[in-house]
Amino acid sequence: MFILTLAFAVSVLGLDFTQCDFANTTEQRVQWLDEILIETQKTLAKHNVTTWAVQSTLLGIVRDYRTMPWTWDVDIQTFTTNIPSICQNNSKIRLELQAKGYRIYHCFDNFARVCKAKQKDEPTKYISTGEPVESRLDIYGATKRSDGLYDVAFSPCQWDLDQYLLPVRPYTWEEGKKTIIGPNNYDYFLKMAYGINWTIPIKYGGGRDDLCIYTK
């Protein structure tokens, strides 16, 4: 029943999982998440698109020095003006990611999603709860407002990116073997997302992003 409900939601919402590959184990999913995040950021940087890790992705690397094993996706932000260059069918970014084995899908004006492209024509895998073991990257667009703050896709907060974002900087884990790009001031971003107690390990992050801490 759950699988049928999920299939209906996929159809209604346009969340097309059918061309994405799915991990068989938690370890494989985390490995794929790291690969998708690192390779996508490298590709976008090559084409002068600035991105930065956010949400549980940034939290996991800063606090736990790893990608959280219970997460289904990794999250980055960019400026909304960059989304078309990511999503357009024949864009260099899209073609390069496809050549690396990734798929860009579920695109909007201020949002895009990247997954590991399915290599074999086989049914979608599910874990015991009935959920697809999906490994994906979500890219959220940030749009500058007239007051200088930014609206970010699916966030109720207005973000002060001019003060706390640039210059973006690298974050490493696994003894420097893995590197991603994040905001200059991670504390601001994590307080915005998870509250002032973001350093306390709670499995699903804790806090409420609708508190909009430190907005003007």
N, C-alpha and C positions, 0 to 999 in steps of 0.2 A: 504493500500500500504506500509506504514512504517513497519507494522508488518511482511509483506511478505519479505521486504528488510532485516529486522533484522534476520528473520529466515534463509535467504540465507547467511548472514554474519556469523551466528552461524555455519552453515554447512561448509562453506569454511574455516573459521579460526579455527575450532575445539573448539569453545567456547561453551561447552555443559552446557546449563542452565537446561536441562530437568530433572535432578535429584536433583535440588536445590529447597528449599522452598522459598517462596516470601512473604514479609510482606504486610499486608493490609493497613497500615497507616505509616506515617512518624515516629510517636512515636515508633511503633513496630519495624521499620527498625533500628532506632538508638539503641534501646534496644538489638536487635539481634547483631548489629555490636559490641557493647560493650562486649556482651557475647562471641562472636567468638574470639575477640581479647584477652580477659583476659584468657579464657580457653585454647586457643592455646598456648599462651605464657607460661602458667603454665605447660602444658603438655610437651612442648619442654624443659623447664628448668629442669623438673623432669628427663629428659633423657640427661642432660648436653649439650643441644643445646642453645647457646647464641643467643638471638634476641633483637632487639631494634626498637621502633616505629619511623617512619619517615613520611615525606611529610605532608599532611593535617591532618593526625592522630596526629602527634606530635604537629603541629601548633594549632589544636583545643584544645588540653589538656593544653598546655603551655599558650596560649593567652586567650582562652575563657573558660577554665575549663569545657569543654564538647566535645563530639563528634559532629562535624558539622552536622546539620540536613539535609543539602542539598547534602551531600556526599553519594555515592553508596557503597563505600568500605572503609576498613581500611588497612593500609600498615605497614609492618615491613620488616626489613632486617635481614639477617643472612649471614654467610660465605657460599660460594658456595659448599664447601666440605660437608655441612650438608644437602643439598637438597636430595641426595639419601636416607638418613635415614628417611626423611619425606615422600618421594614419593614411595618407594618400596612397592609392594603389601602387603607383610606380615611383614612389619616392625612394631616394637612395638609401635612407635609413631602413625603410620597410624591406627592400630587396636584400639589403645586407643581413638583416636579422633573419630573414627567411633562408638565406644561404647558410646561416649558422645553425639552422634547425629549429627556429622559433616561429611562432605564428602571432600576428597582431590581429586582434578581434575586439568586438564589443566597443567600438569607437563612438565617442560623442564629441561635442565641441570642446569640452574641458576634461576629457577622460579617455584613457585607452588601456587595454589589457594585453599582456603578452604571456604566452604559454609555450611549453615544449611541444612542438608539432607532432602529431601522431605519425608513427613510422609504419605501423601495420594496421590493416583493416580488421580490427577485432573489437568485441564489445567493451564498453566502458567498465572499468574495474570499480568495485565498491568495497568499503571496509564493513565491519560487522554492524555499524550503526546505520548503514544504508547510504552514507555520504560518499561522493566521489573523492578519491584520493588525488585531488587536483594540485598541481604546482603551478602557480601563476604569479605574475607581477602586475600590480595595479599602478597606473600613472595618473596622478591627480593634477589638473591644471590650476594655476593660481592667477587670478585676474586683478590688476591694480585698480583701486577705487579712486574717486576724486579726492578723498581725504588722505590718500597716501597709504592706507592699509590695503590688504589683499583678501579677496574672497577666494576660498579654496573649495573645489568640488566636494560635495557631500559633507562639508564641515560647517557647523553653525557659527564658528568663530570668525573674526576678522584678524588676519595675521599681520604682524609688523615685520615683514621680510626685509625691508630696507635696512633696518637696524640690526637684526639678529641672524640674517642668513649669510651674507657675503663677507669675506670670500669663503666659498665652500672649501672643505678640507677633507683629507682622507681619514678613514677609520680602519684599523686593521685588527684581525684576530687570527687564531691558530698560528701564533708566533710569526706573524707577518706574511703568512702564505696567502691570505685572502684580504683584499682591500676594497672598500666601497667609498663613495663620496657622500658626505653629509653636511648639515649646516654648520656654520662657524660656532654658534652658541647652542649646543644640544640641550642645555638645561631649559632654555626658554621653550623649545619645541616640545620637550617631554612634559614640562609643567602644563603647557597648553593642552596636551593630549590626555595626560593621566593624573593631573593634580600635583600638589607639592610633595606628595609622598611617593613619587614615581620610583624612588630608589628601593622601596620595600618590595621584595619579590612576592608577587601575587600571580598565580598561574596565568590569568587572563588580563594582566595589566593593572586593573583597578582604576579608580578615578572616573571622572566624567568630563568628556570634552566640551559639553555644553556650559561648563563653568567659565570658559573663555578667559582664563587667567592672563593678566597682563595686557589685555587689549585696552585701547584708549577709549 
